[in-house]
Amino acid sequence: MPRGTLRAMSHPTLVFSHANSYPAGCYRLLFEHWRAAGWRVEALPQFGHAPQHPVTPAWSHLVDELLGFVDARVGPEAPVALVGHSLGGLLSLMAAVRRPHQARAVVQLDSPFIRGWRAALVRFGHLGGRRGLAHRVAPAAVAEQRRDHWPDRASLEAHFRGKALFQAWAPQVLDDYLREGFEPDPQRGGWRLRFRREVEARIYATLPHHLSGQVRRLQAPLGFVAGTRSREMHQGGLAATRALVGPANWREVEGTHLFPFERPIETAGTVLELLDRLAR
């Protein structure tokens, strides 16, 4: 039997969850790297757009959506390793808490835990219901105003290829984003964001404030990869996150919060090294 087949049989399935507003297809290079190492990789295309799984405080319906995807693609009992970037890492953690018999490991990519006074601020921001304070400040307010329409492919590509943020990405990842992140606009013509900006804003505005408690309930081993220049990690609580994870399972990759797009091959290799340690 080929060596790759033996490796695939020895691993649980890797279930990946994407960051807010970046559909799973943007991570194609990581998936290819993991599959070449013998992992079966499954990823829900995008969260929060199905009417039966609305974005609500504490993200309970999004966790339902992830677990429903796992049940459909892998089964409710089969072992899985849950890996996710930002939003996806937090959903992976909460899914593993709900399914302790199924989760073999969790690896989060730049998914800071908010605790202490930061958590209190998040909780306060949720007051006022659907249009509470959290909707009126960044990042939710920025997401709600994000440009979401381009008249043609040429203007769409020129817009993103000209921005410094996207120029820092690996070229193949930017190509994947331009292919996976947009769709024809049936009302206005031209092209629109596939991940709707109102869903992105709602996710930011409903960030759970009980995540450190989720970590304490987690039975699966937890690994973490942080960007060395991630503002989101520093804003969310870098020291608290590192303390909760522990030094043995903490790794860093050079880059910003979007380091999986800036250094996809290094990121994929770092995740494999952690999974080899955690999900044996």
C-alpha positions as CSV (number, residue, x, y, z in Angstrom):
1,M,0.0,0.0,0.0
2,P,1.4,3.5,-0.9
3,R,2.9,5.4,2.0
4,G,0.5,8.3,1.5
5,T,-2.5,5.9,1.9
6,L,-1.1,4.7,5.2
7,R,-0.8,8.3,6.4
8,A,-4.3,9.1,5.3
9,M,-5.7,6.1,7.2
10,S,-3.8,7.1,10.4
11,H,-5.1,10.7,10.5
12,P,-8.5,12.0,11.5
13,T,-10.1,14.3,9.0
14,L,-8.9,17.9,9.1
15,V,-12.0,20.2,9.1
16,F,-11.0,23.8,8.3
17,S,-13.1,27.0,9.1
18,H,-12.3,30.3,7.4
19,A,-11.9,33.8,8.7
20,N,-14.7,36.4,8.6
21,S,-15.4,37.5,5.0
22,Y,-12.8,35.2,3.4
23,P,-14.5,32.1,1.8
24,A,-12.8,28.7,2.3
25,G,-11.6,28.7,-1.4
26,C,-9.1,31.4,-0.5
27,Y,-7.1,28.8,1.5
28,R,-6.5,26.4,-1.4
29,L,-2.7,26.3,-1.1
30,L,-3.0,25.3,2.5
31,F,-5.4,22.5,1.7
32,E,-3.2,21.2,-1.1
33,H,-0.2,21.1,1.3
34,W,-2.2,19.2,4.0
35,R,-3.6,16.8,1.5
36,A,-0.1,16.1,0.1
37,A,0.9,15.2,3.7
38,G,-1.9,12.6,3.8
39,W,-4.8,14.5,5.5
40,R,-8.3,14.5,4.2
41,V,-9.4,18.1,4.3
42,E,-13.0,19.4,4.4
43,A,-14.1,23.0,4.6
44,L,-17.5,24.7,4.7
45,P,-17.5,27.3,1.8
46,Q,-18.7,30.2,3.9
47,F,-20.5,30.7,7.3
48,G,-23.5,32.8,8.2
49,H,-25.4,32.9,4.9
50,A,-27.8,30.1,5.3
51,P,-31.2,31.3,6.7
52,Q,-31.4,28.3,9.1
53,H,-28.0,29.4,10.6
54,P,-28.3,33.2,11.3
55,V,-25.6,35.2,13.0
56,T,-26.6,35.7,16.6
57,P,-24.9,36.6,19.8
58,A,-22.5,33.9,21.0
59,W,-22.5,32.5,17.5
60,S,-24.4,29.4,18.5
61,H,-26.0,29.0,15.1
62,L,-22.6,29.2,13.4
63,V,-21.4,26.4,15.6
64,D,-24.5,24.4,14.6
65,E,-23.6,25.1,11.0
66,L,-20.1,23.8,11.4
67,L,-21.2,20.7,13.3
68,G,-23.9,20.0,10.7
69,F,-21.2,20.2,8.0
70,V,-19.1,17.8,9.9
71,D,-22.0,15.4,10.3
72,A,-22.8,15.5,6.6
73,R,-19.2,15.2,5.3
74,V,-17.5,13.1,8.0
75,G,-20.1,11.8,10.3
76,P,-21.1,12.6,13.9
77,E,-18.7,10.0,15.5
78,A,-15.7,10.0,13.2
79,P,-12.6,11.7,14.8
80,V,-11.7,15.2,13.4
81,A,-8.9,17.7,13.8
82,L,-10.5,21.2,13.8
83,V,-8.4,24.0,12.3
84,G,-9.5,27.6,11.8
85,H,-8.3,31.1,11.0
86,S,-9.6,34.0,13.2
87,L,-13.4,33.5,13.3
88,G,-12.9,29.9,12.1
89,G,-10.5,29.2,15.0
90,L,-13.1,30.3,17.5
91,L,-15.8,28.3,15.9
92,S,-13.5,25.3,15.9
93,L,-12.9,25.7,19.6
94,M,-16.6,25.9,20.4
95,A,-17.4,23.0,18.2
96,A,-14.7,20.9,20.0
97,V,-16.2,21.8,23.4
98,R,-19.6,20.5,22.2
99,R,-18.1,17.3,20.7
100,P,-15.4,16.1,23.1
101,H,-15.8,12.5,21.9
102,Q,-15.0,13.6,18.3
103,A,-12.4,16.4,18.4
104,R,-8.9,15.0,18.5
105,A,-7.2,18.4,18.3
106,V,-7.9,22.1,17.7
107,V,-5.4,24.5,16.0
108,Q,-6.3,28.2,15.9
109,L,-4.7,30.7,13.5
110,D,-4.7,34.2,15.1
111,S,-7.9,33.7,17.0
112,P,-7.4,35.8,20.2
113,F,-9.3,35.0,23.3
114,I,-10.9,38.1,24.9
115,R,-11.0,38.1,28.6
116,G,-11.0,40.5,31.6
117,W,-11.9,44.2,30.9
118,R,-11.8,43.5,27.1
119,A,-14.5,40.9,27.5
120,A,-16.5,43.3,29.6
121,L,-16.3,45.9,26.8
122,V,-17.4,43.3,24.2
123,R,-20.4,42.4,26.4
124,F,-21.3,46.0,26.8
125,G,-21.1,46.6,23.1
126,H,-23.8,43.9,22.6
127,L,-26.3,45.9,24.6
128,G,-29.0,47.5,22.5
129,G,-29.9,44.5,20.5
130,R,-29.3,44.3,16.8
131,R,-28.1,47.9,16.5
132,G,-26.1,48.0,19.7
133,L,-22.8,49.9,20.2
134,A,-20.8,47.1,18.6
135,H,-22.4,47.9,15.2
136,R,-21.3,51.5,15.5
137,V,-17.6,51.0,15.9
138,A,-14.8,49.2,14.0
139,P,-14.6,46.6,12.7
140,A,-18.4,46.1,12.3
141,A,-19.0,49.7,11.2
142,V,-16.2,49.4,8.6
143,A,-17.5,46.2,7.3
144,E,-21.0,47.7,6.8
145,Q,-19.5,50.4,4.6
146,R,-17.2,48.2,2.6
147,R,-17.4,48.5,-1.2
148,D,-19.4,45.6,-2.5
149,H,-19.9,46.2,-6.2
150,W,-17.7,46.5,-9.3
151,P,-19.0,47.1,-12.9
152,D,-16.7,44.5,-14.5
153,R,-13.8,42.1,-13.8
154,A,-11.2,44.5,-15.0
155,S,-12.2,47.2,-12.4
156,L,-12.5,44.5,-9.7
157,E,-9.0,43.1,-10.3
158,A,-7.5,46.6,-10.6
159,H,-9.1,47.6,-7.3
160,F,-7.6,44.8,-5.3
161,R,-4.3,44.3,-7.0
162,G,-3.5,48.0,-6.4
163,K,-4.0,47.8,-2.6
164,A,-0.9,47.3,-0.4
165,L,-2.8,44.9,1.9
166,F,-3.3,42.5,-1.0
167,Q,0.1,43.0,-2.5
168,A,1.5,41.4,0.6
169,W,-0.3,38.2,-0.1
170,A,1.3,35.3,-2.0
171,P,0.3,35.9,-5.7
172,Q,-1.5,32.5,-6.0
173,V,-3.6,33.4,-2.9
174,L,-4.7,36.7,-4.3
175,D,-5.7,34.9,-7.5
176,D,-7.7,32.5,-5.4
177,Y,-9.4,35.4,-3.6
178,L,-10.3,37.1,-6.8
179,R,-11.8,33.9,-8.1
180,E,-13.6,32.7,-4.9
181,G,-14.5,36.0,-3.2
182,F,-16.8,37.5,-5.8
183,E,-19.9,36.5,-7.8
184,P,-22.0,38.1,-10.6
185,D,-24.5,40.6,-9.1
186,P,-28.0,39.6,-10.3
187,Q,-29.6,42.9,-9.5
188,R,-27.0,45.5,-10.5
189,G,-25.0,43.6,-13.0
190,G,-21.2,43.5,-12.7
191,W,-19.7,41.8,-9.7
192,R,-20.3,41.8,-5.9
193,L,-18.7,40.4,-2.8
194,R,-19.7,36.7,-2.3
195,F,-19.4,37.0,1.4
196,R,-22.1,39.7,2.1
197,R,-20.9,42.7,4.0
198,E,-23.9,42.7,6.3
199,V,-23.1,39.2,7.4
200,E,-19.4,40.2,8.0
201,A,-20.5,43.2,10.1
202,R,-23.0,41.1,12.1
203,I,-20.2,38.5,12.9
204,Y,-17.9,41.3,14.2
205,A,-20.7,42.8,16.2
206,T,-21.6,39.6,18.0
207,L,-18.1,38.4,19.0
208,P,-18.6,36.1,22.1
209,H,-17.2,37.3,25.4
210,H,-17.0,33.9,27.1
211,L,-14.2,32.4,25.1
212,S,-11.7,31.8,28.0
213,G,-14.4,29.8,29.7
214,Q,-14.7,27.7,26.5
215,V,-10.9,27.0,26.7
216,R,-11.3,25.7,30.3
217,R,-14.0,23.3,29.1
218,L,-12.0,22.0,26.1
219,Q,-10.9,18.4,26.4
220,A,-9.0,18.2,23.1
221,P,-5.4,19.5,22.9
222,L,-5.1,23.0,21.7
223,G,-2.4,24.5,19.4
224,F,-2.1,28.1,18.4
225,V,-0.3,30.0,15.6
226,A,0.0,33.8,15.8
227,G,1.1,36.4,13.4
228,T,4.2,38.3,14.6
229,R,2.7,41.6,13.5
230,S,-0.9,40.9,14.2
231,R,-2.7,44.0,15.6
232,E,-5.8,41.8,16.3
233,M,-3.8,39.6,18.6
234,H,-2.5,42.6,20.6
235,Q,-5.9,44.2,20.7
236,G,-7.6,41.0,21.8
237,G,-5.0,40.0,24.4
238,L,-1.8,38.4,23.2
239,A,-0.4,37.6,26.7
240,A,-3.7,36.1,27.9
241,T,-4.0,34.0,24.8
242,R,-0.4,32.7,25.1
243,A,-0.9,31.9,28.7
244,L,-4.1,30.0,28.1
245,V,-2.5,27.9,25.2
246,G,0.8,27.3,27.0
247,P,4.3,27.6,25.5
248,A,4.6,24.0,24.2
249,N,1.7,24.5,21.8
250,W,2.3,28.1,20.8
251,R,3.9,29.0,17.4
252,E,4.4,32.2,15.5
253,V,4.6,32.9,11.7
254,E,6.0,36.2,10.4
255,G,3.2,38.5,9.2
256,T,0.0,40.2,10.1
257,H,-3.4,38.8,11.1
258,L,-3.6,37.5,7.5
259,F,-0.4,35.6,7.6
260,P,-2.1,32.4,6.2
261,F,-2.5,34.5,2.9
262,E,1.0,36.1,3.2
263,R,2.9,32.9,3.9
264,P,0.6,30.0,3.1
265,I,3.2,27.3,2.8
266,E,4.9,28.2,6.0
267,T,1.5,28.4,7.7
268,A,0.5,25.0,6.4
269,G,3.8,23.4,7.6
270,T,3.4,24.9,11.0
271,V,-0.1,23.5,11.3
272,L,1.1,20.1,10.3
273,E,3.9,20.2,12.9
274,L,1.4,21.0,15.6
275,L,-1.1,18.4,14.4
276,D,1.6,15.7,14.4
277,R,2.2,16.7,18.0
278,L,-1.4,17.0,19.1
279,A,-3.4,14.5,17.1
280,R,-1.3,11.4,17.2
